[in-house]
Amino acid sequence: MDSSEDLITIAIEKNKKINEETIKKFLKPMTVICWILSAGICHPDCSRVATIIIRVINLAICTTIVVYGAIDFFFFEGVFKSDTFKIMYYTNKVSCYISSYWCVIQGLVQHKNWPILIKMIIKVDKKITRQGNVEDISYNCLINKFQIFAVIITVLLGPFSLICHAVYYYNIRPEDLFTSDLLLYHTIAQSLAMNFFFDIIVLLIYSRLRELNNGINKIEDLGSGNVVLEIRRIREIYNGICNLVRYVNNIYGIHLLLSTLNAFTMVVATLFRIYMGVVEGKNMFILINNIIWITYTVQVTLNCVICTFVRGESKKTAIIIHKIILTRISKCLRSCELYSVDITKPCDPETNLQREINNFSSQLHHSTMNFNACGFFIIDNKLLRSFIGVITTYLIIVVQFYVPE
């Protein structure tokens, strides 16, 4: 008969194979879309030559967008009567170009980071599975539905909208059909794909934190010796999740900074353009402009809300751990032993438990689990509130300087 250690080893090896196949299959829809649009580091199992060819094609598209932007600057400058709008418009263009180029270049510079990220997720999965928390470890219905939503929205606002725009203006108003407008849909789809994929990765981390917290709740009624062993394993899992968060920050930090800046300038410039159109009675592109500012606002909102989920779940870990302390106070000889342990004296299992919990509390205190844009700001609901407030302030300012024709 096999020993328990042999059985555990066999189970882990089987689980490794299942995880590698399952997670790649699970992420495949958005991975393929991001790969085609050259949005970030993710790529399917293919040769690097194919990835480089795709990146070169998208670099050519980005360069074409920049060229047509320069043409618009020289040949359509007279169309923009407002100097305020010119400043907003070209600031938005520059931030948009930089963000698009980074999406493509990142996949070339950080190509090897993608398999490392997958391995780190699988490593955490194996630890959680060995811990015994196998209930819907990551591929739950919520993430699956979100990925379907992401695929539909990216295709709908990307190639589908491009085709509709081209067909409509070609048949109805061919004089208003500009190549630069059509290329904008590629930029929108690329931005959406990369941000949606980041959201999916964050949701995967959130699901693991949730499973970890569920596991902590289950150890409350175990004996002190078993609880000590379980908490040590939980600390190892939590440290693995923290390392995963730090690695995701290293990958997406620059993108989050550029994407947030691009979204801010895009929303302000588009809303100001809508205001100008209403005041001057030029409403030809008002529907498209409304779709654009709503798209980028929703993009930032999803980033902030989903990252806040992870931060909230990590705080819940500390709450659950201290709840265990409170429920086991009666098992201590004196309540003061709960937070003051003399390590020089022989310790019973309950005292060992208090020491382990205190060590875990110290680990939680020094482990910050949040997502940030290269350290400039944290992606959470506070950023969303500031985002809305700053946009409102800037719109009020630019409207004051605007003089209608």
matplotlib code that plots the C-alpha trace (Angstrom):
import matplotlib.pyplot as plt

x = [0.0, 1.3, 2.2, 0.3, 3.3, 3.3, -0.4, 0.0, 2.9, 0.8, -2.2, 0.0, 1.5, -2.0, -3.2, -0.2, -1.1, -4.8, -4.0, -1.6, -4.1, -7.2, -5.9, -4.6, -7.9, -9.8, -7.9, -7.7, -10.5, -9.0, -5.5, -6.1, -7.8, -5.0, -2.4, -4.0, -4.2, -0.8, -2.3, 0.2, 2.3, -0.2, 0.1, -1.1, 1.2, 2.9, 6.3, 7.9, 8.3, 4.5, 4.2, 6.9, 5.1, 1.8, 3.6, 5.3, 1.9, 0.4, 3.4, 2.8, -0.9, 0.1, 2.6, -0.1, -2.4, 0.4, 0.9, -2.8, -2.8, 0.0, -1.9, -4.9, -2.8, -1.5, -4.5, -7.4, -6.0, -8.3, -11.3, -10.6, -11.5, -11.0, -7.4, -8.6, -10.0, -6.7, -4.8, -7.1, -7.4, -3.6, -2.9, -5.3, -3.7, -0.2, -1.3, -3.3, -0.3, 2.1, -0.3, -0.9, 2.9, 3.5, 0.8, 2.7, 6.3, 5.6, 4.8, 8.3, 10.2, 8.4, 7.6, 9.1, 7.0, 3.8, 4.8, 6.3, 3.0, 1.1, 3.5, 3.1, -0.7, -0.3, 2.1, -0.5, -3.2, -1.2, -0.7, -4.4, -5.3, -2.9, -4.4, -7.7, -9.6, -10.7, -14.1, -14.2, -10.6, -10.5, -12.6, -15.9, -18.9, -18.3, -14.9, -16.2, -19.1, -16.8, -14.5, -17.5, -18.5, -15.0, -14.8, -18.2, -17.5, -14.0, -15.3, -18.4, -16.5, -13.6, -14.0, -17.8, -18.1, -15.4, -17.3, -20.6, -18.9, -17.3, -20.5, -22.7, -20.5, -19.5, -23.2, -24.7, -22.0, -18.9, -17.4, -17.2, -15.4, -11.8, -9.2, -8.1, -11.6, -11.6, -8.2, -9.5, -11.5, -8.2, -6.9, -10.2, -10.2, -6.5, -7.0, -10.1, -8.5, -5.5, -7.5, -10.0, -7.2, -5.7, -9.1, -9.4, -5.9, -7.0, -10.2, -8.2, -6.1, -9.3, -10.8, -7.7, -7.9, -11.5, -10.7, -7.9, -10.3, -12.9, -10.1, -9.2, -12.8, -12.9, -9.9, -11.5, -12.8, -9.7, -7.4, -4.6, -1.8, -3.6, -4.5, -0.9, 0.1, -2.8, -1.9, 1.7, 0.5, -1.9, 0.9, 2.8, -0.2, -0.7, 2.9, 2.6, -0.5, 1.4, 4.3, 1.8, 0.3, 3.8, 4.6, 1.4, 2.3, 5.7, 4.1, 1.1, 2.4, 3.4, 0.3, -2.0, -0.3, -0.5, -4.0, -5.4, -3.8, -5.2, -8.6, -8.6, -7.6, -10.0, -13.0, -12.2, -11.6, -14.6, -17.0, -15.7, -16.2, -19.8, -20.3, -18.9, -21.1, -24.3, -23.4, -22.5, -25.3, -22.9, -24.1, -22.9, -20.6, -22.4, -23.4, -19.8, -18.4, -20.8, -19.8, -16.1, -16.3, -18.6, -16.3, -13.2, -15.1, -16.3, -12.8, -11.3, -14.3, -13.8, -10.1, -10.8, -13.7, -12.1, -8.8, -10.8, -12.2, -8.7, -7.8, -11.0, -10.5, -7.0, -8.2, -10.8, -8.0, -6.8, -10.3, -10.8, -7.5, -8.3, -11.7, -10.0, -8.1, -11.3, -13.1, -10.2, -9.5, -11.3, -8.7, -5.8, -4.8, -5.1, -6.4, -3.1, -1.4, -3.2, -0.9, 2.0, 3.9, 7.1, 9.0, 11.5, 8.9, 7.6, 4.5, 1.4, -0.4, -2.7, 0.2, 2.0, -1.2, -1.2, 2.4, 1.7, -1.4, 0.7, 3.4, 0.7, -0.8, 2.7, 2.9, -0.4, 0.5, 3.7, 2.1, 0.3, -1.9, -2.9, -2.3, -0.6, 0.5, 4.3, 3.9, 2.2, -1.3, -3.2, -5.9, -9.0, -12.3, -10.5, -8.8, -12.2, -13.6, -10.6, -11.0, -14.6, -13.8, -10.8, -12.7, -15.5, -13.1, -11.2, -14.4, -15.6, -12.3, -12.1, -15.8, -15.0, -12.2, -14.3, -15.7, -18.3, -18.3]
y = [0.0, 3.4, 5.8, 9.1, 11.0, 9.0, 9.6, 13.3, 13.4, 11.5, 13.8, 16.9, 15.6, 14.9, 18.3, 20.0, 18.5, 19.4, 23.0, 23.7, 22.4, 23.9, 27.4, 27.8, 26.5, 28.8, 31.9, 31.0, 33.3, 36.5, 35.3, 34.9, 38.3, 40.0, 38.2, 39.2, 42.9, 42.7, 43.8, 42.9, 39.8, 37.0, 34.6, 31.1, 28.2, 29.1, 29.9, 33.2, 34.0, 34.1, 36.4, 38.7, 38.9, 39.8, 42.5, 44.0, 44.2, 46.0, 48.3, 49.2, 49.9, 52.1, 54.0, 54.4, 55.9, 58.3, 59.3, 60.1, 62.0, 64.2, 64.6, 65.7, 68.2, 69.9, 69.7, 70.0, 72.5, 75.2, 73.1, 73.5, 77.1, 76.7, 76.8, 75.1, 72.2, 71.9, 71.5, 68.9, 67.0, 66.7, 65.9, 63.1, 61.9, 61.8, 59.8, 57.5, 56.8, 56.2, 53.8, 51.9, 51.6, 50.3, 47.6, 46.2, 46.7, 45.2, 41.8, 41.9, 43.1, 40.9, 37.9, 35.5, 36.8, 35.2, 31.5, 32.6, 34.2, 31.0, 28.9, 31.2, 30.9, 27.1, 27.0, 28.8, 26.4, 23.3, 24.7, 25.5, 22.0, 20.3, 22.4, 20.7, 23.7, 22.3, 23.9, 25.9, 27.0, 29.6, 28.8, 29.8, 31.0, 34.7, 34.8, 32.7, 35.1, 38.1, 36.7, 36.1, 39.7, 40.9, 39.0, 40.3, 43.9, 43.9, 42.4, 44.7, 47.9, 46.9, 45.2, 45.1, 48.9, 49.6, 47.7, 49.4, 52.8, 52.2, 50.9, 53.6, 56.6, 55.0, 54.8, 57.7, 60.4, 59.4, 62.9, 62.3, 58.9, 59.4, 56.7, 58.1, 57.5, 53.9, 53.3, 54.6, 51.4, 49.4, 51.6, 51.1, 47.3, 47.1, 49.1, 47.1, 43.8, 44.6, 46.0, 43.2, 40.6, 42.5, 42.3, 38.6, 38.0, 40.1, 38.1, 34.9, 36.2, 37.3, 33.8, 32.3, 34.7, 33.8, 30.1, 30.8, 32.6, 29.8, 27.4, 29.5, 29.5, 25.7, 25.2, 27.0, 23.9, 21.7, 20.8, 23.3, 21.2, 20.7, 24.4, 25.4, 23.2, 24.5, 28.1, 27.6, 26.2, 29.1, 31.6, 29.9, 30.2, 33.8, 34.6, 33.0, 35.1, 38.2, 37.3, 36.8, 40.3, 41.9, 40.1, 41.3, 44.9, 44.6, 43.5, 45.9, 48.9, 51.0, 49.9, 51.0, 54.4, 55.0, 53.5, 55.6, 58.8, 57.9, 57.2, 60.6, 62.6, 60.7, 61.2, 65.0, 65.6, 63.6, 65.3, 68.7, 67.8, 66.8, 70.1, 72.0, 70.1, 70.8, 74.6, 75.0, 72.7, 70.1, 66.8, 64.5, 62.4, 62.8, 59.1, 57.8, 60.3, 59.2, 55.6, 56.5, 58.3, 55.7, 52.9, 54.5, 55.4, 51.8, 50.5, 52.5, 51.7, 47.9, 48.2, 50.1, 48.0, 44.6, 45.6, 46.8, 43.3, 41.9, 44.5, 43.9, 40.1, 40.5, 42.6, 39.9, 37.4, 39.4, 39.7, 35.9, 35.2, 37.5, 36.0, 32.6, 34.3, 35.5, 32.2, 30.4, 32.8, 30.5, 27.8, 29.9, 29.7, 33.5, 36.0, 37.9, 34.9, 35.6, 38.5, 38.0, 34.7, 33.9, 31.8, 30.8, 28.6, 25.3, 25.9, 23.9, 23.5, 26.4, 28.7, 27.6, 28.4, 32.0, 32.4, 31.2, 33.5, 36.4, 35.6, 35.5, 38.8, 40.4, 38.9, 40.4, 43.7, 43.9, 42.4, 45.0, 43.4, 46.1, 47.0, 50.3, 52.2, 52.2, 53.5, 56.7, 55.7, 52.7, 51.2, 51.2, 53.0, 56.0, 56.5, 56.2, 58.9, 61.1, 60.3, 61.5, 64.6, 65.7, 65.2, 67.3, 70.0, 70.1, 70.2, 73.2, 74.9, 74.3, 75.3, 78.7, 79.3, 78.1, 80.8, 79.4, 80.4]
z = [0.0, -0.9, 1.9, 2.5, 1.2, -2.1, -2.5, -2.0, -4.5, -7.1, -6.5, -7.0, -10.2, -11.6, -10.4, -12.1, -15.5, -15.1, -14.0, -16.9, -19.4, -17.8, -17.1, -20.7, -22.1, -19.7, -20.8, -24.5, -25.8, -24.4, -25.0, -28.7, -29.0, -27.1, -29.2, -32.5, -31.3, -29.7, -26.4, -23.6, -22.9, -23.3, -26.3, -27.2, -27.6, -30.8, -32.1, -31.2, -34.9, -35.3, -32.3, -33.7, -37.0, -35.3, -33.3, -36.4, -38.1, -35.2, -34.9, -38.6, -37.8, -34.8, -37.0, -39.7, -37.0, -36.0, -39.6, -40.2, -36.9, -38.2, -41.5, -39.5, -37.6, -40.8, -43.0, -40.6, -38.2, -39.6, -38.7, -35.0, -34.2, -30.4, -29.2, -26.0, -28.0, -30.0, -26.8, -25.4, -28.8, -29.4, -25.8, -26.1, -29.4, -27.9, -24.8, -27.1, -29.3, -26.4, -24.8, -28.1, -28.8, -25.2, -25.7, -28.7, -27.4, -24.0, -25.6, -27.3, -24.2, -21.6, -23.8, -21.3, -18.4, -19.7, -19.0, -15.7, -14.7, -15.6, -13.5, -10.5, -10.7, -11.0, -8.0, -5.8, -7.2, -6.1, -2.6, -2.2, -3.6, -1.2, 1.6, 0.7, -0.7, -4.1, -4.3, -7.5, -7.1, -9.8, -12.8, -11.3, -13.1, -12.4, -14.1, -17.1, -17.6, -17.3, -20.0, -22.3, -21.7, -22.4, -25.7, -26.8, -25.9, -27.5, -30.8, -30.7, -30.2, -32.3, -35.7, -35.7, -35.1, -37.6, -40.3, -39.4, -39.4, -42.8, -44.4, -43.1, -44.0, -47.4, -48.4, -46.6, -46.1, -48.0, -47.6, -43.8, -44.1, -42.8, -42.4, -39.0, -37.7, -38.8, -37.2, -33.9, -33.5, -33.5, -30.7, -28.7, -29.2, -28.2, -25.0, -24.1, -24.7, -22.5, -19.7, -19.8, -19.6, -16.6, -14.9, -15.5, -14.0, -10.9, -10.7, -10.7, -7.8, -6.0, -6.3, -4.7, -1.8, -1.4, -1.3, 1.2, 3.5, 3.2, 4.2, 7.3, 8.4, 8.3, 10.7, 13.6, 15.2, 14.8, 17.6, 18.5, 17.0, 13.7, 13.5, 13.9, 11.0, 8.9, 9.6, 8.6, 5.3, 4.9, 5.5, 2.7, 0.4, 1.3, 0.7, -2.8, -3.6, -2.4, -4.8, -7.6, -6.9, -7.0, -10.2, -11.8, -10.7, -12.3, -15.6, -15.7, -13.8, -16.8, -18.7, -15.8, -15.7, -19.5, -19.7, -16.9, -18.4, -21.8, -20.4, -18.6, -21.7, -23.9, -21.7, -21.1, -24.9, -26.0, -23.5, -24.5, -28.2, -27.4, -25.7, -28.6, -31.0, -29.0, -28.7, -32.4, -33.6, -35.2, -34.0, -36.7, -34.5, -31.2, -31.0, -31.6, -29.1, -26.4, -27.0, -26.7, -23.4, -21.9, -23.0, -21.4, -18.2, -17.9, -18.5, -15.6, -13.4, -13.9, -13.2, -9.9, -8.7, -9.4, -7.8, -4.7, -4.5, -4.0, -1.4, 0.5, 0.5, 1.8, 4.7, 5.4, 6.0, 9.0, 10.3, 10.1, 11.8, 14.7, 14.9, 15.6, 18.4, 20.0, 19.8, 21.5, 24.4, 26.8, 26.1, 27.3, 31.0, 31.2, 28.7, 28.8, 27.3, 24.1, 23.0, 25.4, 25.1, 27.0, 24.5, 27.2, 29.0, 27.8, 25.6, 25.3, 21.9, 22.6, 23.3, 20.1, 18.3, 19.7, 18.6, 15.1, 14.8, 16.0, 13.4, 10.7, 11.9, 11.6, 8.1, 7.1, 8.5, 6.4, 3.2, 1.1, -1.5, -3.9, -7.6, -8.5, -11.5, -11.0, -7.5, -8.7, -7.4, -6.2, -8.5, -6.3, -5.7, -4.3, -7.7, -9.4, -7.2, -8.0, -11.7, -11.8, -9.7, -11.8, -15.1, -13.8, -12.7, -16.0, -18.0, -16.0, -16.6, -20.4, -20.9, -19.2, -21.8, -24.8, -27.1, -29.5, -33.2]

ax = plt.figure().add_subplot(projection="3d")
ax.plot(x, y, z, "-o")
ax.set_aspect("equal")
plt.show()
